Amino acid sequence: MLPLSGALTNLFLGVLLLVWGAGGYCFKNHKKIQYPLPLLFLGLYLLYILGMAWSENSSFGLSDLETKLTLFFLPLILFTGPLISDKIYRKIFYAFLLGCLLGSLWCIGGAFFTWIETGANHFFYERLADYLDRHPAYLSLYFGLAICFILVEFFNSKKSEIYRRIQWLSLAGWFFIFVLLLSARMGLIALLTVLLIGYFIYTIKNKTWKQFGVVMVAGGILAVGFLNLFPYTKMRLQAAVEEAFQQNGRTTNVRSEIWDAARTVIKSNPFGVGTGDSKDALLEIYKEKNYIRPLEANQNAHNQYLQTTVALGIPGGLLLLAGLIFPFLLAWKHEEPVYLFFLGLIMMAFLTESMLERQQGVLFYAFFNSLLAMNLCFNYNKKITE
């Protein structure tokens, strides 16, 4: 339900919490929380709770804690609950793929009927994602993870399973086209980056350099073709490049102003302004520096690393980084490509989005991070005690 409906996702999360509580799993398996990974994940939320102690805006702080609640409960539920077998783990991802497929068909279908009835073009960016009441930046990450899982399944399948491999590639291709239509710049850049790096590492390990060269040339041709086919996506990518290389100190990039404001707050408050005061602190700097656009839009830091550091200070920022880098190193050590792809997408998305400020981002991160970490720790009997 994650790609389809926020209301139904919350309903099933409530059911999951009730089943977990009724089963008494927290008491039965409490020792599993003592592993470094769940402690890191839980620690971030506990620090947000602690940050209420020096917050003046308690109402915003409580609302923020409510939004981030799954950062605490999902690691707790998944790590102390019954072990998930490899079969069930794969079924969870298949269900996610089905949700993504149904969501993409719903959006494309809705845009098509709107075009038939009114002539309006809703096939791009926010208008397309609105059919699922999702922001395109988050929706593109959902589909990015789906594509990564599909490609891992493709490379793990036998070459003799031709029909199955064609199915995987067809589904990945459809999802990639949908990501292009969503036109979320960082979502697309993050997906292409992690896929390119992943395929390069695969090539080194298997010494398939000729195949790599052919794929890169074909991929480049397809990329140019797709960008010309989808001019709105091309326009947004060109705008991002132009904003990144502006000269003479002039800027129309709102994020540059926002990030400057966030850095100013951090310099003045190395231990953070508190869980409830992050938005107020940013708005104060927007006013002080006459940053009109972010002030009028009441915008957050648009960078999760800065957002967390504004609220919780340098200790909070370091804890967030540790919760990403440590599992990345473990996933690399134990060769868990899906987890590596997921963390790569998240770490890049955090650069331009405060993902943990919206439930769409919190749920996606908390659920899949906990699921993949739990799978790494327990299903493969790799005890992590260092």
N, C-alpha and C positions, 0 to 999 in steps of 0.2 A: 504493500500500500504506500510505501514511502514516495515513489514518483507520482502517485495518483491522487491521494487525498490526505490532507493534514488531519482532518477530523477522524477519519477511520484509523489512521496511524496512531493517533493518541488513544483511541478506543482500545486497540489491540495491545498497546503498551500498558494500559491499565489492567487488561486481562492478564498479561504476562506478569505484572507486579503482584496481582492477587494470587495467581497460581504459585509464584515463587514464595510469597509470604506464607500461604497456607501449607506449603510443603516443608516449611522450617529449614530451608536450605542454608540460610545464613548461619544458623547454629550448627548444622551438620558439617558444613564445609568451610567454616570460617578461616581455617589455616591457609586456604588457597589465596586469601587476600594478602598474605605475607610475602608474596612474590614481588620483585621490584616493579614490574610493569603495572599491575593494578594499584600499587601504592602511589606510583607517579600520577596515574590518571585521577585517583581519588584526591590526591594532595592538592591538585589545582583547584578543585571545587571547594575544598576545605579552606584554602587560602582566600577564595572569594568570600566565604562566610566570615572569615577573620577580618577581611577588608571592610566589613560593615562597622567595625569598631571605630574607625576614624572617618566615617561618611556622615555628611550633614543631610544629604538628600536620601532619607531612608526609604521613601516610597519608591523611588527609581531603583534603589539597591535591591529591595525585596522583589520587584518585578524582574530585575536582571537575574537574581538567584532562581526565580521560578523558570525563566527561559532556559537557564543552564542546568536545570535539575537532572536531566538525563546524563550529564557528565559524571554524576555521582551514582545514580541508580543502575545504569546499564552495565558499567564495569562490575558493580557489586553483584547484579543478577547473573551475568554471564560467567563470571569467574567462580561463583559459589554454587551455581545451579548444576544440574546433571551434565556430565561430559557429552559433548556433541560429537557424534561419530563422523567420519569422513563422508559417509553417505548423506547424513542430514545436513552437514556443512555445504555440500554441493547443492542439495535441494533448496537451501536458503538462497543461494546465488541464482539458481534457476528461477525461483519465484521472483527475485529482483529483476532478472532479465525479462520475465513475462510482464511485470509491472511497467518496465521501461518501454517494452514493445506496445502495450496497450495505451500507455500515455502518449507515445509518439503518434500512434494512429488517431487517437482522440484529437490531438492538436492539429494535425494535418487535415483531418476530416472537418474539424470546426472551421479552419481557415478556408478550406475549399468551399464549404457551403456559404460562408460569409461572402466570398468572392462571387459566387453564383448569384446571391441575392442582392448584394449591394455594389459589387465591383471593387470593394476595398481590399487592399493587400494586407493580409494579416499573417503572411508566411514567414515573417522575420522578427527576431529579437523579442521584446516584451509582449507584443501583441500575440505572438505565437505561444509563448509561455503562459500568458494569461488564461488560456483555456484550461490549464491545470492549477491556476492560482499560485504559480511558482515564479520566482525570479530567475531569469535565464542564466545568471552566473552560477546558481546552485544546481539548476536542472542540468546544465552542461557537465558539471562534476559527476552527477548521478550516471549520466550516459558515458562519460569518460571512464569511470570505473567498470561499467558494464562492458565496454569495448576491450579494456585490458583483460578482464576475466575471460572473455570470448577468445582472445588471441592466445592466452595461456593454454586454454583448452585445445585450441587448434594445433599448437606446436606440440602438445602432449599426446595428441591423437595419432594413431597409426596411419602411415601413408596409404595403406590399403583401404582405409575407411574414407573413400573418395566422397561419397554422398554426404557423410557427416561433416567432412571438412568444408564442402561447398556450402552446407547450411550455416556453419559457423561464420565463414567469410561473408556470406550474404547478409547475415544479421549484423555483423560488425560494420559492413558498408552502409546499411540503412541507418544505423545509429550514428555513424560519422556524418552522413548527410544531414541528419537532424541537428547535430552539434553545429554544423556550419550554418544552418538556418537560424539557430538560436543566436549566433553572432556575438556570444560572450567572449571577449577578447582573451582574457586570461585563461578561461576554461579551454579554449582552443589551443592557445600557446602551451599551456601545461600538458595537455594531452599529447600534442605533437612532440614535445620535448621528452616526456617519459617514454614514449613509444620509440623514438629515435635512439635514445640512450640504451633502452632495454634491448632493442634489436642489434645494436652495435656490440653489446656485451655478449649476446647470443652468438653473433658472428665470430667473435674472438674465441669463444669456448669451442665452437664447432668448426672453425676455420672454413666458413662458407663465404669467402670473399667475393667470388664471382656472382653468387646469388645476391649478396649485399649490394654490389654495384648495380645489378639489374633492377633490384627493388628501389634503390635510391633514384635512379634515372626515371623509372616509371612513376615513382611517387612524386618527383618534381614536376613531371608533365601533368599528372593528374591534379596536383595542387594548383598549378597555373590555370588549368581548365576549369576547376571548381570555382576558383576566385572570380574568373570571368563569367561563370554561370550564375554566381551569387554576388552581384555588385554591391549589395548592402553590407555583406560581410567584408568584402574588399575595402569598402570605404571606411569601415570602422577600424580595420587593421592599419590602413594608411594614416588615419587620424592619430592612432596610438603612436606610430613611428614619428610623426611630425611633432607631437607633443613631447616625446622623449628627447628630441634633438633641437629644441628651440634655442635660439641664441639671444644675445644682448640682454639677458636677464629678464626678458619678457615671458610671461606664461599665461596661457588660457587653460592650463590643466588644473582643474579643481583639486585633484589629488595632491599636487605639489604644495598647494596652500594648506591642505588638511594635514599632510605629513609634517610640514614646517611647524604648524600649531601644536601637533602632538609632541614633537621633539622639544618645543619650548616648555610645555607642561612637564615633561620628564626631567628636564634640566633643573627645573625649580622644585620638583617633588621626586627625588630619587627613590623614595619608598612608596610612591603612589599617592593619589588623591583619595583613594577609597573606592569601594565597589559602587557606591551610589552617586559619586561625584564626577565620574569620568566625562559624561556628556556636558555637564555644567562647566567644567574646566576648559574643555575644548571651545565651547561657545564664547566663553570669556575672552579667549585668545583671538577667536575670529573677529570679535568686536574690536579688540585692541589693535589688531593689524589690518582692520578694514577688509577682511576676506568676506565679501558680500555673498557670493554664491553658496559657500558651505554654511554660512550663518542663516541665510533664508531657508535653505533646505534642511537645517537642523541635523547635519551629517555627523556620523561617528568618524573614527580615524581611518576607515577604509584600509586597514592593515591590522591583522589580528595581533601581530607581534607588538606593534605600537599600542594598540587598544588595551591589551592586557597589561603592558608596562605602565601606561597612563594610570590605570586603576590600581594595580598592585605593586608598582615600582619595579626596580631591576630584579629583585628576588622572584616576582611573579613572571616576568619575561623569561628569566633563566629556567624556571620550572616548566613553562610552556615549551621552550626549546628542548629541554631534557626529555619531555614526554614525546617528542618527535624523533630526536636524534638517537636516543637509546634503543627504542624498538626498531628503528631503521637499521642500526648496526646488527642487532640480533636477527632481523629478517634476512639481512645480507649473509650473515654467518651461516644460517640454516637454510639458505636458498629458498625463500618463500616469495616468489615473484609477484603474486597478487598483492601481498602486504606491502612490498616495495613500491609497486605501482600506486597503490592507494596513498601511501605516505608521501610519495613524490607529488602527486596531484594536490594533496592537502597543503604541503609546505609551500608550493608555488601559489596556490589560491590564497593562502594567508597573506601574501605580499600585497594584494590589491583589494582584499575583502575582509571585513571583520566578521568572519563566518560564524563565530560563536555568539554573535549578538542577535541572531535570528534563529528561530526554532528549526527552520528548514536546514540550516547549516549545522546546528548543534546535534540534531537527531542523526543526520548522515554521518558526522564525524564520530559521535559517541557510540553508535551501534556498530558500524563496520570496524572502527578501531578496536573496540572491545572484542568483537567476534574474531577478528584476525589475530589479535594478540592472544586470546584464549586458545585458539587453534594452534598457534605457535608453541605455547607453553605446555599444553596438556595432551592434545591428540597425538602428538609425535613423541611423547615421553621425553621431552628435552627439558630437564629441570634447570631453571634459571635461578641460580643462587649467588652468582658473583655480583 
